[in-house]
Amino acid sequence: MTSDELIAILRLQSIPNIGDVTAKKLISHCGNAAEVFSNKADHLLKIDGIGTHTLRNLQDKTHLEAALAEFEFIRKEGIEFTYYKDKEYPSYLKHCIDGPILMFKKGAIELGGRKIISVVGTRNITSYGADFCERFIEEIAPLNPIIVSGFAYGVDICVHRAALKHGLQTIGCLAHGLNQIYPKSHGRFTSEMERQGGFFTEFWSNSKPEREHFLRRNRIIAGLGEATIVIESAEKGGSLVTADIAHSYHRDVFAVPGRAHDKYSMGCNNLIKQQKAHMLTSAADLIYLLGWELEDKTVPSVQKQLFVQMDDLEHKVHAYLQKEGKQLLDIIALECQIPVFKVATTLFNMEMKGVVRPLPGKLFEAI
């Protein structure tokens, strides 16, 4: 990308009433960002949603000055960035109409067609939520997904740390520029995050962690992942906003259920009641509903062991599969007279033991 084009993109980003949707319209109509500022007014007015007020803002030189200052910061600090037309731009986010036209990044982020899930929740995480975070990441680790969250207090930092512990790439989406870290107390985790993932932000170097920035940041968290998981939430909160955005993007949403009157389970329980989210009790639920399978190229294959220890449910399911051959999870549950959620967990545990394997079409067979 040329310097002139980057400056033009930054200039578009800096104009208050031109959001990402309008910016993409302008760029698409004109061919590139630089052409937006050299096109004649009557040409731009033909674009749906572009009026005289927008034209005046495009011609305002103060936005050019701001873009030049940010460009100099990017150049001087060697800030990496990704443009929405780039091949490297996150593929799931590329399908979101309001995805950022430009994002800045830091660290060793390698998306490359990997499985990506976003995990959010309350800043006031309970021991129940913390235990679930740790157990869920441990269970999902063999599939080597990328874990996305917001690097905030509570669920966010809990899930980032669990991902780091289990060797997973993890990405923090920030609500401010890359020249600072909020909250400051999380600064001690940044080096490890950058070695094992990193950070994304759409915000410039002069952007502070203001409330509206967190709300804007939430669409990036929701857009990056194939699915969004809410661990704990009160009846209202930013994680529910993220879940709603993910739902609007037609992404799968999962919520961890809790006791009816627990304050930080009410938001999750409501998502499940309103059928905006699947109930998540273990990693097996997500693996089944997303149709994920172990990838030989990313994780060691699970070898069947002699004298594998199986509980009663596992023996029952294994015997059924040996007799009937390949079968769907729902049919296994029906024929074995076991609830679906228990079968999903059982199959995942058996897969880890190397006694069953998942097949295309959400089928399972005994090994």
Order of alpha helices (4+ residues) and beta strands (2+ residues): alpha-alpha-alpha-alpha-alpha-alpha-beta-alpha-beta-beta-alpha-beta-alpha-beta-alpha-beta-alpha-beta-alpha-beta-alpha-beta-alpha-alpha-beta-alpha-alpha-beta-beta
